[in-house]
Amino acid sequence: MAVGKETFPFMHPVRGFRLGTASAGIKKPGRKDLVIMAFDDSASVAANFTRNAFCAAPVQVAKQHIAGQQGEQQLRYLVTNTGNANAGTGQRGLDDAHRVCAALAQIAGCDSTQILPYSTGVIGELLPVEKILDALPAALENCHESGWVDAGVGIMTTDTRPKGASLQVDIDGVTVTITGIAKGAGMIKPNMATMLGYVATDAQVDPDLLQTLLTVAVNRSFNRITIDGDTSTNDALTLVATGASGAVIDEASREKFQYALDSVCRELAQAIIRDGEGATKFVTVVVNGGRDTDECLKVAYAVAESPLVKTALYACDPNWGRILAAIGRAGLADLDVNQVSLKLNEVLIAEQGGRAASYTEAAGQQVMDQEEITIHIELGRGEASETLWTSDLSHEYVTINAEYRT
């Protein structure tokens, strides 16, 4: 059961960015599972990829093609298939990823190095290349600026719904659009970006600045979510700036644009948590009073990824001792437990090393029965603060992943 916000938002078209979706029948006949995104070679492109050492073949090829951008060989297309991750497939997987790029390049009239490939789905199975090649012309023919919703559906795997975010911001009197889609519901601890995410803007942004803006946004959004603590082999987030609006992002407008980009990425990241496999709760973990960001994140992840905490959340059980135990094993040096306090929403549960005098089981239960819960942790040892978003762990999560290949 997905948690809240099930309506797909209105998606503002991005000038100069076109999306086309088709069915290749990779896993299920008739399912939309192939997406092409197209833009002119004047666009700037930035991307963040998984840090998993077993990164998928398309990730390796995409990294090569991004690194090779120069002169007239600027990027022009992104091509994504679902139903097969093309990961753990060795040299054959790399050859298959190159074949897809070469086939699209021949149809589109560009060089294969101007294409970035993406795949998501089952790991360790060979890519059904012929099915993809047969569907490429239809996807390319369907490309248009209003193709966001179909593309959002086309990139899904175990997702129960497409995920999108879009807003417009005024930059020096010009309306600039930022629109994005993402997929992901399991194997979520991005450690860079998200499972697959695509964001486009019609602003004009220097490539180096675009990469900086993206990295900042990622660290404020996708790098602050976890469902199960697993970093995928295929994680990729790509940001394209077409420049079609004529608005230029420079030092004067950078902060305003960054805020808008952060907002889109945060909404997409939170949508992934809300659609977590088997999730029934959307949980925010706020850690205040750390000495630095690192130790705040250590505590936050220890709580957010604890199977015992997550199953208690699913059971609506105010077993707050599990949260204290997670805080205590986070690895903070010289932690004074008497300075630590814990709240669920606004209910004070623990302070000064034990249960708060004002706490009642009924108050804790009332919070745990809700779909959206905030766990507030005060460490009392510094000024740093961090926030993560996570979900509970349910029977359905086990069922989904136990039956994923059947």
C-alpha positions in Angstrom: 0.0 0.0 0.0 1.5 3.3 -1.0 1.4 6.2 1.4 -0.4 9.4 0.5 -0.2 11.8 -2.4 -1.4 9.4 -5.1 -2.4 12.0 -7.7 0.2 12.6 -10.5 1.0 16.3 -10.4 0.6 18.6 -13.4 3.8 18.5 -15.4 4.8 21.8 -17.1 6.4 21.0 -20.5 10.0 22.0 -20.8 10.9 23.8 -24.0 13.4 21.9 -26.1 12.9 18.6 -24.2 10.9 15.9 -25.8 9.9 12.4 -24.5 8.6 9.4 -26.3 7.3 6.1 -24.9 6.7 2.7 -26.5 6.2 -0.9 -25.7 9.0 -3.3 -26.3 7.4 -6.2 -24.4 10.6 -6.8 -22.4 8.8 -8.3 -19.4 5.1 -8.1 -20.2 3.5 -7.8 -23.6 1.9 -4.4 -24.3 3.5 -2.7 -21.2 5.1 0.7 -21.8 8.7 -0.1 -21.1 10.9 2.0 -23.4 11.4 5.7 -23.2 13.4 8.1 -25.3 14.2 11.7 -24.3 15.5 14.1 -26.9 17.0 17.5 -26.9 19.3 19.7 -29.1 23.0 19.4 -28.9 23.1 23.0 -27.5 21.9 21.6 -24.2 24.0 21.1 -21.1 23.8 17.7 -19.3 24.8 16.7 -15.8 24.5 13.3 -14.1 25.2 11.4 -10.9 25.5 7.7 -10.9 25.6 4.8 -8.4 28.7 4.1 -6.3 27.9 0.4 -6.4 31.1 -1.4 -7.6 28.9 -3.8 -9.7 27.5 -0.9 -11.6 25.4 -1.9 -14.6 26.6 -1.9 -18.2 24.4 1.1 -19.2 25.9 3.1 -16.3 29.4 2.3 -17.5 28.6 3.3 -21.1 26.8 6.5 -20.0 29.8 7.6 -17.9 32.0 7.1 -21.0 29.7 9.1 -23.2 29.4 12.0 -20.8 33.1 12.1 -20.3 33.5 12.2 -24.1 31.4 15.3 -24.7 33.3 17.8 -26.9 32.9 19.9 -30.0 30.1 18.6 -32.2 29.6 15.4 -30.2 27.3 16.9 -27.5 24.7 14.6 -26.0 21.3 14.4 -27.8 19.3 11.5 -26.4 18.6 9.4 -23.3 17.2 5.9 -23.8 15.7 3.9 -21.0 14.3 0.4 -20.8 12.6 -1.3 -17.9 12.1 -5.0 -17.1 15.9 -5.8 -17.3 18.7 -4.1 -15.5 21.5 -5.3 -17.8 23.6 -5.6 -14.7 25.9 -8.4 -13.8 26.1 -9.3 -17.5 29.8 -8.8 -18.2 31.2 -7.9 -21.6 28.0 -9.1 -23.3 26.1 -6.5 -21.3 28.4 -3.7 -22.4 28.1 -4.8 -26.0 24.3 -4.8 -25.7 24.2 -1.3 -24.3 26.4 -0.1 -27.1 24.1 -1.9 -29.6 21.1 0.0 -28.3 23.0 3.3 -28.6 24.2 2.5 -32.1 20.7 1.6 -33.3 19.1 4.7 -32.0 21.9 6.8 -33.4 21.3 5.3 -36.9 17.6 6.1 -36.7 18.1 9.6 -35.3 21.0 10.6 -37.4 23.6 11.2 -34.7 26.7 9.6 -33.3 26.2 6.7 -30.8 28.3 8.6 -28.2 25.6 11.3 -28.2 23.3 8.9 -26.4 23.1 7.9 -22.8 21.6 4.4 -22.1 19.7 3.5 -18.9 18.2 0.2 -17.8 16.3 -1.0 -14.7 14.8 -4.3 -13.7 16.1 -7.8 -12.9 19.8 -8.1 -12.3 21.9 -10.9 -14.0 19.8 -11.5 -17.1 20.9 -10.7 -20.6 19.2 -7.7 -22.2 16.6 -8.7 -24.9 18.2 -6.3 -27.4 16.1 -7.3 -30.4 12.9 -6.3 -28.6 14.3 -2.9 -27.8 15.7 -2.3 -31.3 12.3 -3.1 -32.8 10.5 -0.6 -30.5 13.0 2.3 -30.9 11.4 3.8 -34.0 8.0 4.0 -32.3 9.4 5.7 -29.1 11.4 8.2 -31.2 8.3 9.0 -33.3 6.2 9.6 -30.2 8.7 12.2 -28.8 7.0 15.5 -27.8 7.3 18.1 -25.1 4.1 16.9 -23.3 5.3 13.3 -22.9 6.1 13.4 -19.2 3.2 11.4 -17.9 3.7 8.5 -20.3 7.4 8.5 -19.6 6.8 8.5 -15.9 4.8 5.3 -16.4 7.3 3.8 -18.8 10.2 3.9 -16.4 8.4 2.1 -13.6 9.3 -1.4 -12.2 7.8 -2.3 -8.9 6.4 1.2 -8.5 2.7 1.4 -7.9 2.4 4.8 -9.5 4.5 7.2 -11.6 6.3 10.0 -9.8 6.7 13.5 -11.1 7.3 17.1 -9.9 7.2 20.3 -11.7 7.4 24.0 -11.0 8.2 27.4 -12.6 10.3 30.2 -11.3 10.9 33.7 -12.5 14.5 34.4 -13.5 15.2 38.0 -14.6 11.6 38.4 -15.8 11.6 35.1 -17.7 9.6 32.0 -16.7 11.9 29.1 -16.2 10.5 25.6 -16.0 11.9 22.6 -14.0 10.2 19.3 -14.5 11.2 15.8 -13.5 10.2 12.2 -13.1 11.7 9.3 -11.1 11.2 5.6 -10.4 12.0 3.6 -7.4 10.2 1.7 -4.7 12.8 -0.8 -3.4 16.5 -1.3 -3.3 16.6 2.3 -2.1 19.6 3.9 -0.5 20.8 5.9 -3.5 24.2 7.0 -2.2 24.3 9.5 -5.1 20.9 10.0 -6.7 17.9 7.7 -7.1 17.1 4.5 -8.9 16.3 6.4 -12.1 15.6 10.1 -12.2 15.3 12.6 -15.1 15.0 16.4 -14.6 14.9 19.0 -17.3 14.9 22.8 -17.4 14.7 25.3 -20.2 17.2 27.5 -18.5 20.7 28.0 -19.9 23.3 26.7 -17.6 27.1 26.2 -18.0 27.8 22.5 -17.8 30.2 22.8 -14.8 27.7 24.9 -12.9 24.9 22.5 -13.8 26.8 19.6 -12.3 27.5 21.6 -9.1 23.8 22.5 -8.9 22.8 18.9 -9.4 25.2 17.5 -6.8 23.9 20.0 -4.2 20.3 19.1 -4.9 21.1 15.4 -4.7 22.6 15.8 -1.3 19.5 17.6 -0.1 17.1 15.1 -1.5 17.9 11.7 -3.0 20.9 11.2 -0.7 18.6 11.6 2.3 16.2 8.8 1.6 16.3 5.1 2.4 13.8 2.3 2.2 15.9 -0.8 2.8 19.5 0.4 2.8 20.3 -1.2 -0.5 22.2 0.9 -3.2 21.2 -0.3 -6.7 23.6 -1.3 -9.5 21.7 1.1 -11.8 21.1 4.3 -9.9 21.3 7.3 -12.2 20.0 10.9 -12.0 20.3 13.1 -15.1 19.7 16.9 -15.4 19.3 18.5 -18.8 19.3 22.3 -19.4 18.0 23.1 -22.9 18.5 26.8 -22.7 15.3 27.3 -24.8 13.8 29.9 -22.4 16.8 32.2 -22.9 17.2 32.8 -19.2 20.8 32.4 -18.1 21.7 31.0 -14.7 24.7 32.9 -13.3 25.9 33.9 -9.9 23.1 36.4 -9.5 20.3 33.9 -10.2 22.1 30.8 -8.9 20.6 30.7 -5.5 17.0 31.1 -6.7 17.4 28.4 -9.3 19.1 26.1 -6.8 16.1 26.5 -4.4 13.7 25.5 -7.2 15.8 22.5 -8.3 16.1 21.4 -4.7 12.3 21.5 -4.3 11.7 19.4 -7.4 14.3 16.8 -6.4 13.0 16.7 -2.8 9.4 16.1 -4.0 10.6 13.3 -6.3 12.7 11.7 -3.5 9.8 11.8 -1.0 7.5 10.3 -3.7 9.8 7.3 -3.8 9.5 6.8 0.0 5.7 7.2 -0.2 5.7 4.4 -2.8 8.1 2.2 -1.0 7.5 -1.5 -1.5 4.8 -2.5 1.0 5.1 0.8 2.8 2.3 2.0 5.0 4.0 4.9 6.7 6.0 7.9 5.6 8.6 8.6 8.2 10.8 11.7 8.7 13.9 11.3 11.0 15.3 14.5 12.3 18.5 14.6 14.2 19.5 17.8 15.9 22.4 18.8 18.1 25.2 16.8 16.5 28.8 17.9 16.4 28.8 17.6 12.6 26.7 16.4 9.6 28.4 13.0 9.6 27.4 12.0 13.1 23.8 13.3 12.6 23.6 11.1 9.5 25.1 8.1 11.4 22.3 8.3 14.0 19.6 9.0 11.4 20.5 6.0 9.2 20.9 3.8 12.3 17.3 4.5 13.2 15.9 4.7 9.6 17.5 1.4 8.6 16.9 -0.6 11.7 14.6 -3.6 10.9 13.4 -3.6 14.5 12.4 0.1 14.3 10.8 -0.3 10.9 8.8 -3.4 11.8 7.6 -1.6 15.0 6.4 1.3 12.8 4.5 -1.1 10.6 2.9 -2.7 13.6 2.0 0.7 15.0 3.9 -0.3 18.1 5.3 2.5 20.2 8.3 0.4 21.1 10.6 3.4 21.6 13.4 1.3 23.2 14.3 0.1 19.7 14.9 3.7 18.7 17.1 4.4 21.7 19.1 1.2 21.0 19.6 2.3 17.4 20.9 5.7 18.5 23.2 4.0 21.0 24.8 1.7 18.4 25.3 4.5 15.8 29.0 4.7 16.7 29.2 8.3 18.2 32.2 8.7 20.4 31.6 9.8 24.0 27.8 10.0 23.6 26.3 11.3 26.8 22.9 9.5 26.8 21.6 11.9 29.5 21.7 14.7 26.9 19.7 12.7 24.4 15.9 13.3 24.0 13.4 11.6 21.8 10.1 12.7 20.4 7.5 11.0 18.2 5.8 14.0 16.5 5.4 16.3 19.5 5.2 13.6 22.1 8.2 13.6 24.4 9.2 9.9 24.9 12.7 9.8 26.4 15.1 12.2 28.1 17.9 12.1 30.6 18.7 8.5 29.8 15.2 7.1 30.2 11.5 7.4 29.7 10.1 10.9 30.1 8.0 11.4 33.2 5.2 13.0 31.0 5.1 10.1 28.6 2.1 7.7 28.4 1.7 4.6 26.2 -1.6 6.1 25.0 0.1 9.2 23.6 2.7 7.1 21.9 0.1 4.9 20.4 -1.8 7.8 19.1 1.2 8.9 17.1 2.1 5.4 15.8 -1.4 4.9 14.4 -0.8 7.8 12.0 0.4 7.4 8.4 3.0 10.2 8.7 5.4 10.2 11.6 8.4 12.4 12.5 11.0 11.0 14.8 12.8 13.9 16.5 16.2 13.1 18.1 18.2 15.7 20.0 21.8 14.7 20.8 22.7 17.8 22.8 26.4 18.0 21.7 26.6 20.5 18.9 24.8 22.6 16.3 24.6 20.2 13.3 21.2 18.9 12.1 20.2 16.5 9.4 16.9 15.0 8.1 16.2 11.7 6.4 13.0 10.2 5.0 12.2 6.5 5.2 9.3 4.0 5.4 8.2 1.1 7.5 9.0 -2.6 6.8 5.9 -4.8 6.1 5.0 -8.3 5.2 4.3 -7.1 1.7 7.9 -5.9 1.2 9.0 -9.5 1.8 6.4 -10.8 -0.6 7.2 -8.4 -3.4 10.9 -9.1 -3.2 10.5 -12.9 -2.7 8.3 -13.1 -5.8 10.1 -10.4 -7.9 11.3 -12.9 -10.6 8.3 -15.1 -10.7 
